Amino acid sequence: MKILRLCCVLLLFLVAPLGLYASEQNSPVNGSIEVMQSFNDNALEDAKAYGVADKKKHQVLFFMGVALLILLCTTAYLGISMVMFNKEVFVAHMVSAGLTVTLGLAHAVTAVVWFFPF
């Protein structure tokens, strides 16, 4: 019983300074609120100065999407003509498929970078 009481008292002495340290960290010291306000103001100004308009971003993604659809239809046409009509267009079909995949990845990465909120 004595050992249990002794352990409890020692535990209280060990934990008490941590509680005081945590309460000191939560209080604003040396004008930290003013410092954070200046950072927020600068961030808003930078966003206005360097931000590309969303309309322009949507236009770029739209044109990439149109090109992607054209490449996709071309790849499908070449594949169907190769299988159904026995035309020798394998190399053109593979080049078109490679361009389609590349543009699809570029379109996806661009959309995520511009519009996904990090």
C-alpha positions in Angstrom: 0.0 0.0 0.0 2.8 2.4 0.9 4.5 1.7 -2.4 1.3 2.5 -4.3 0.9 5.8 -2.5 4.5 6.7 -3.1 4.2 5.9 -6.8 1.1 8.1 -7.0 2.9 11.0 -5.3 5.9 10.7 -7.5 3.7 10.5 -10.6 2.0 13.8 -9.6 5.3 15.5 -9.1 6.4 14.3 -12.6 3.2 15.3 -14.4 2.6 18.7 -12.7 5.4 20.5 -14.6 4.2 19.3 -17.9 0.8 20.8 -17.2 2.3 24.2 -16.4 4.4 24.0 -19.6 1.4 23.3 -21.7 -0.6 26.2 -20.3 2.3 28.6 -21.0 2.4 27.4 -24.6 -1.3 28.3 -25.2 -1.0 31.9 -24.1 -0.1 34.5 -26.7 3.4 35.8 -26.0 5.3 38.7 -27.6 2.5 39.7 -29.9 2.1 36.4 -31.7 -1.4 37.4 -32.8 0.0 40.4 -34.6 2.7 38.3 -36.3 0.2 35.8 -37.6 -2.1 38.6 -38.8 0.7 40.0 -40.9 1.4 36.5 -42.4 -2.3 36.2 -43.3 -2.4 39.6 -44.9 0.7 38.8 -47.0 -0.8 35.5 -48.1 -3.9 37.1 -49.3 -2.0 39.7 -51.3 0.2 37.0 -52.9 -2.8 35.0 -53.8 -4.3 38.0 -55.6 -1.1 38.9 -57.4 0.1 35.5 -58.6 -3.2 33.6 -59.0 -4.2 32.6 -62.5 -7.9 33.1 -63.0 -10.0 30.0 -62.6 -11.5 30.7 -66.0 -8.1 30.4 -67.7 -7.4 27.1 -65.9 -10.8 25.7 -67.0 -10.1 26.7 -70.6 -6.7 25.0 -70.5 -8.2 21.8 -69.1 -11.1 22.0 -71.6 -8.7 22.1 -74.6 -6.6 19.3 -73.1 -9.9 17.3 -72.8 -10.9 18.0 -76.4 -7.5 16.8 -77.6 -7.8 13.8 -75.4 -11.2 12.9 -76.8 -9.9 13.3 -80.4 -6.9 11.0 -79.6 -9.1 8.5 -77.9 -11.5 8.3 -80.9 -8.5 8.0 -83.3 -7.1 5.2 -81.3 -10.5 3.4 -81.2 -10.9 3.9 -85.0 -7.5 2.5 -85.8 -8.0 -0.5 -83.5 -11.4 -1.3 -85.0 -10.1 -0.9 -88.5 -7.2 -3.2 -87.7 -9.4 -5.9 -86.2 -12.6 -5.7 -88.3 -11.1 -4.7 -91.7 -7.6 -6.2 -91.5 -5.8 -3.0 -92.2 -2.1 -2.7 -91.4 -2.2 0.3 -88.9 -0.7 -1.3 -85.8 2.1 1.2 -85.5 -0.2 4.2 -85.9 -2.6 2.6 -83.4 0.2 2.1 -80.8 1.5 5.7 -81.3 -2.0 7.1 -80.9 -2.6 4.9 -77.8 0.7 6.2 -76.2 -0.2 9.8 -76.9 -3.7 9.2 -75.5 -2.3 7.8 -72.2 0.3 10.5 -71.9 -2.2 13.3 -72.4 -4.6 11.6 -70.1 -2.0 11.5 -67.3 -1.1 15.2 -67.9 -4.7 16.2 -67.8 -5.3 14.4 -64.6 -2.2 15.7 -62.9 -3.0 19.3 -64.0 -6.5 19.1 -62.7 -5.4 17.7 -59.3 -2.6 20.3 -58.9 -4.9 23.3 -59.8 -8.2 22.3 -58.2 -7.5 19.8 -55.4 -7.4 21.8 -52.1 -4.2 20.9 -50.3 
